[in-house]
Amino acid sequence: MKKICLAVLLATALPAPGAEVDDDTDLPPWAVEKITPMHDAVSDWVSNSSRNIDGFFGTDDSLHAENGSYLRLSQELEWNESDHFTTETAVRFRLDLPTTKDRLRLIIESDPEESQGTLAEQGSHRLRTDQRGTGSSVIGLNRLSSRDKTEQWDFRAGAGIKFRWPLDPYVRFTGERLWQLDGPWQLESYNRASWFNEEGYSVRSKWDIGRPLDANHHLRFITNVQWQEEVDTLEYSEAIELNQILGKRSVMRYAAVVIGRSASDPRLHDYYLLTHYRRNLHREILFVDLIPELHFPREQDYDPQFGITLRLEVMFRGDLIRQR
């Protein structure tokens, strides 16, 4: 992990004077030479492992079929007025088995959505310190559907365990749908019901309606509804997002979010503003995210609370090597 973090830090280095500029990277040539062999070796392992396992359970087409397996490592550095500096390392490994009869997918993730706390705690997909722990990683198998979600509902089922002692089994059911509305508008729905032996049941639903404004701007209105047995309170949020393409490798998101609780006595629990800058530092391998936020939580009498997140991310995917 230290080598990977070092490689990411090199992504912020400036090219040497007189060096040839590459439109696909911010790295100087000497950094590319050091990072590429390590990245390609790990990506080859991800691709070969997934295709070998797929070939064992599936068919010989596994050697040529499109495979979406990847390994993603990320390191976050966060600061906010209440917790000050915190760090978080996240791992997600997705192993696709597309030629197996039941189209299986192996998932290993250190940050499952069921462990991300309340809607107010999630913020820009980050966790507060009291929600983190060594027992939040899960491993499981998902059975995929061949349905096109633009034509009908796409349902998936999955099961596995959370890494803790005693082992914590879980079951998930997920459904997605995408509708093309009048004009350029699209409506997308994501729904998941989960059961964990320790945490109990949870249900979440996301409805996302949006349209492009022009070639570089996209407007979205997002509604989230969530219920967790541990919290036993219905939560809901409304968000307005404007996504902007800044260039070939940079995007920006501006968002305003309002979060409420309870169906019988609805009240505003939190609202916040954020901007999310994301940069592809090197050929869809290295990424950096900078996310400043301004929260107004009810528990703090709506006094503004500022926070900022810096996230560095490394992607390992064998198909990227084939495309180069």
N, C-alpha and C positions, 0 to 999 in steps of 0.2 A: 504494500500500500504506500510506503514511503517513496518508492520509485515512481509510482503513478502520480502522487502529489507533486513530486519534483518535476515530472514531465509537464504537469498542468501549469505549474509556476513558470516554467520556461516559456509558456505560451504568451506571457505578458512581456517577454523580452522584446526589445526593439531590434530591427534588422541592422546588421553592421553597415557602416557607411559604404556606399558604392555597391551594396549587394543588390542582386536582381530581385525585383518585386514580383511575388506570386499572388495572383488574384484569389487563390483558394486558401490562403493561409496568412496568419499574422506572424508566423514563426520565422526566424532567420534560418538559412540553410543548414548551419551546424546543428541547430536544435532539431530540425526535421530528421537529419541523419541519425541522431541518437534515439529519437522517439519511435521512428518508423519500424525498426526491427522488433522492438518489444511489443508494439501494438499489433503488428502482423502475426507474430507468434501466438499471442493470446487469441486473436480473432480466428486464426486457423484452428486452434484447439476448440473454440466454441462451434465453428462450422463442422469440423470433422466429427466431434462428439455427437452433435445433433443428427447428422446424416447417418452415422454408424448405428445409433440407437434406432433411428427411423427405419433403416434398412433391415434391422433385426426383427422388428415387429411389423414392418410394412412390406414394401416391394422394392425392387431394384431401381425404380424411378426416383428413389430418395437421393441418388447421386446427382440428379439433374433438376429435380423439382425445386421451385422457389422456396426458400427456407427463411423464416423471419426470426431465427434464434439470435439472441444478443445477450451481452453482459454489460450492465451499466453500473458504474461506480460514481458516487458523488460525495463531495465534502462541502458542508455548509458552515459558515461562520455567521452568527447572528448577534445583533445587539439590540436591546430594547431597554426602556427606562426602568422596568421592574426587575428583569432578570440579568441585565447587563450582558456580558459576553457569554455565549454558549456555542458549542460545536456539535455537529452531528454527521456521522458517516452512514450512508445508505447504499445498499446493494440490491440490485434486481437482476435475476437471471431468468431468461425465458428460453425454453428449449422446445422448438416446434417439431412435431412428428406428423407432417402433412399426409404421408402415404399410408399411415395405419388405418385400419378399417373404421375406427371410431374417431379419427382425427384428434389426437391428444396433444396437450401442451403442458409441459412441466414448468411450474412457476416457483421460483425462490425469491422472496423479497423481504427486506428488513423493515419496510414501512407500509404494511397493508392499510387500505383505507379504513378498515374497521377499527384500527388502533390510533386513528388520527384525532380522536377526541370530538368535542362539539364543533359546530360550525364556526363559532366565535374563536375557538382555539386553533382551527385549521388555518385561518387567514389565507396567506398566499401559499397554501399547501405546506406549511411548516408547523411543527409541533412546539408546544411550550415545554419547558424543562420538566415539569412534573408529569408529563405524559410520556417521557422517554424512558426506556428501560432495555435491559439485555434480553428480555423475553418477548420481543415484538416481532421477531422474524418468523416467517411461515414457509412451508414447503408443501406443494400440493399438485394435483393433476386436474386439468380442466378438459372437459369433453366439448369440442367445438361444433358449431353448426355450419352447414354449407349454404344456409339461406342468405339471400341478399337483403340487407336491412332496408334498402330503398324500396323493396317490393312487399316485404312481410316482416313480421317480428323475428328477430334473431335471438334465440335462447341458448344459453350455455349453462352447464352444471359443473361444479368442481368440489373437491374434497381434499383434505390434507390435515396437517398438524402444525401447531405453533411450537416453536422451540422453547420449551420450559419444562420444569419437572414438578409434578407429573405432566406428561405430554397432554397437550390441549387440542383435541380433534375439532375440526370445523367442517361445515357444509355451506356451499354458496349456490345461489341461482341468480343468473343475470339475464336481463332482456334489453335489447336495443332496437330502435326504430328510427328511420330518417324519412321525412316527408318533404317533397318539393312543393311549396305553396305557390300561390299566384305571383307572377313576376320573379324577382331574384330571391325572394324569401325562402329560407329553409328552416324546418323545425326538427330538432333531434331530441330523442328521449333515451335516457340511460337509467336503468332501475336494477337494484340489487337487494336481495334478501339473504341474510347470513345467520348462521348459528355457530357460536363458539361455546365449548363446554363450560369455560370459566366465566366469560362475559355475558353469555346468554344470546338473545336474539337482537338483530338490528335490521332496519329497513331504511333505504335511502333512494331518492328519486331526483333526477335532474332533467329539466326541460330547457332547451337552448334554442332560441329563435334568433335568426340573424340574416344579414344580407350584406353584400359588398356595396360600398358607397362609390368607390372608383377602383382603379388598378392597385392602389396602395393602402386603402382603408377598408376595414370591415367592422360593422356594428353588430353587437350581440346584446340580447336581453336574456338573463339566465335566472331560473327559479330552482332553488334547492329545497327539498323537504327531507328531514331525517328524524328517525326515532331509534333510540338505543335503550335496551332494557335496563342497563346500569344507571342511565340518567333519568329514564322514565318521563321524559318531557318531549313533546313534539317541537321540533325546531324548523325554521324556514328562513330563507334568505332571498333577497332580490338584488341582482347586480346588473349594472350597465357597463359594458366594456367597449372600448374602441381600440382595435388592433391596427397598427401602422407598420408597413414595411419601410424600413429606413434605407435599405440597400440590399445588395446581393446576399449579404450574410448577417444582417442585423434587423431585429424587429423590436417594437415597443408596444406595450399594452398599458392603457389607462383604464382604471376601474373605480367605481363607487359602489359600495356594498352596504346593505341594511340587513340586520339579522334580528329575528324575533323569536319568541318562545311562547308555548302554551296555546292550545286551541280554545279552551274555555275562558281564559283571561289573557288574551294576546297583549304583549307589550314589547317595546323596543328593547333589545338586550345589548346591542352593539352596532356601530356602523364605522366604516373605515374607508379611506382612500388609499390607493396604491398606484405606483407605476412599476412596470416590469420590463427591464431591458435585457435582451438575450442576444448574444453574439456567438456565431460559429467561428471559433478561433482557428480551427485547422481541419479542413476537408471532412466535415461532419464527424469528426473524431473528438475534438476538444470543444467544450462550450463553457461560457461564463454567463451567469445571471446576476443582475443587480436589482434588488427589490426594496425600495423604501416604502414604508407604510405609516399612516397616521390613523390610529384607532381612537374611538371615543366610547369606552366601555361603560355600561350602566353601573357596574360595581365600583367604578372610580368617579361616580357622579358626572359622567360624560366629559371629564377633563381629558384633554388630548394626550395620548401616549404615543411617542414616536419609536419606530423600530426600523432596522435595515438588515437585509440578508444578502450575503455574498455566497453564491453557489458555484462550484467548479465541478464539471461533469466530464467523464470519459466514457466513450462508447466503443465496445468491441463487437464487431459484426463481420462475419466472413464474407458476406455478399458485397460489402463495401470494397474488399480487396479485388473481387472478381470484376467489379465495375470500373476499377481504375485502369 
